[in-house]
């Protein structure tokens, strides 16, 4: 793919690699801060659960597992954001080698 070859060409430039790495780390630390994402997800859970509960009851009946699935999914997403910085650090260290 031509996009890959362009990136590989840029990657040969040390100043590009440093700038790229710094920007990825900045995004990981600031744009997706674990505590901010946790607060956002918790707010989302509180706001959406009553609305979704009505929908789940309507389409799946009163005895459904949708609430537990909902909580499980959002807990998984929250865990991802809590550990995201570690994944980024590991990926960058491998990628920079």
C-alpha positions in Angstrom: 0.0 0.0 0.0 1.4 3.4 -0.9 0.4 4.8 2.5 2.6 2.3 4.2 5.6 3.1 2.0 5.1 6.8 2.8 5.1 6.1 6.5 8.1 3.8 6.2 9.9 6.7 4.5 9.0 9.1 7.2 10.0 6.6 9.8 13.6 6.7 8.6 13.8 10.3 9.8 14.7 10.3 13.5 13.0 13.7 14.2 9.8 12.3 12.8 10.1 9.2 15.0 10.6 11.3 18.1 7.7 13.7 17.2 5.4 10.8 16.3 6.2 9.0 19.6 5.7 12.2 21.7 2.4 12.8 20.0 1.1 9.3 20.6 2.1 9.5 24.3 0.5 12.9 24.5 -2.8 11.5 23.2 -2.6 8.5 25.5 -2.0 10.7 28.6 -4.2 13.7 27.9 -6.9 12.9 25.4 -7.8 9.6 27.0 -6.8 10.2 30.6 -7.9 7.1 32.6 -9.6 9.0 35.3 -11.5 11.2 32.9 -12.6 8.2 30.9 -13.7 6.4 34.1 -15.8 9.4 35.1 -17.3 9.7 31.5 -18.2 6.0 31.5 -19.7 6.1 34.9 -21.8 9.1 34.0 -22.9 7.4 30.8 -23.9 4.3 32.7 -26.0 6.3 35.1 -27.6 8.4 32.3 -28.3 5.5 29.9 -29.3 2.6 32.2 -32.9 3.8 32.8 -33.5 4.4 29.1 -32.0 1.2 28.1 -33.8 -0.8 30.8 -37.1 0.2 29.3 -35.9 -0.8 25.9 -34.6 -4.2 27.2 -37.9 -4.9 28.9 -39.9 -4.0 25.8 -37.9 -6.1 23.4 -36.5 -8.9 25.7 -39.1 -9.2 28.5 -38.7 -8.4 32.2 -36.4 -11.4 32.8 -33.4 -10.6 30.6 -29.7 -10.4 31.0 -29.2 -7.2 29.1 -28.3 -5.1 32.2 -25.5 -7.5 33.2 -24.2 -7.5 29.6 -24.3 -3.7 29.6 -22.4 -3.4 32.8 -19.9 -6.1 31.7 -19.2 -4.3 28.4 -18.8 -0.9 30.0 -16.6 -2.4 32.7 -14.4 -3.9 29.9 -14.2 -0.6 28.1 -13.3 1.1 31.4 -10.6 -1.5 32.0 -9.2 -0.8 28.6 -8.8 2.9 29.2 -7.3 2.2 32.7 -4.6 0.1 31.0 -4.3 2.0 27.7 -1.2 3.9 28.7 0.7 0.7 29.5 -0.4 -0.8 26.1 0.8 2.4 24.3 4.1 2.4 26.2 4.7 -1.3 25.3 3.7 -0.8 21.7 5.9 2.2 21.3 8.9 0.5 22.9 8.5 -2.5 20.5 7.7 -0.3 17.5 10.8 1.9 18.1 13.2 -1.0 18.1 
